[in-house]
Amino acid sequence: MATICIICYNEKEGKDIEDDVVILAIRKAKNAIGIAKNNRLVVCPGCMEVYKQKRGKYERDLVIHAIIGGLVLLLFVLLPIFTTGFSITSLLLGLLLFALIMALSIFSHCPKIAESGMKTAQAAWKNEAVEKKAAVAAKKKAATRRKK
Ligand SMILES: [Zn+2]
């Protein structure tokens, strides 16, 4: 298992990225055809600026695709209502188009850096420490009770 930067594709150390839906799907597909390398994906310090731009573009693309997809869906639901009456086929078609339009944003896909992941890990460690302290305190209490 190597550590690969997702921007320059070099083997470099850097900040971990989050395994989002797209990456999980790619990993699954690669596993299925047996070419999975299961590399650790990071952004190296040298690529951070480029990464931020790419991530920003992807986030904008997602919003734009959601808006266009939503409008298309709305059109497919509303148009039949005003003409021939509500149509399930039209609704399904609209949903299909919505999914397709959303899927197009995959071309600018750029995963998130796993900062929230770090936070939850740290929170978990903190919780563990608190629980240990509580356990020690409880033992002490029990011990003093026994003495009495
Ligand atoms: Zn890099």
Boltz pocket constraint, residues with backbone or C-beta under 6 A from the ligand:
constraints:
  - pocket:
      binder: B
      contacts: [[A, 5], [A, 6], [A, 7], [A, 8], [A, 9], [A, 10], [A, 12], [A, 43], [A, 44], [A, 45], [A, 46], [A, 47]]
      max_distance: 6.0
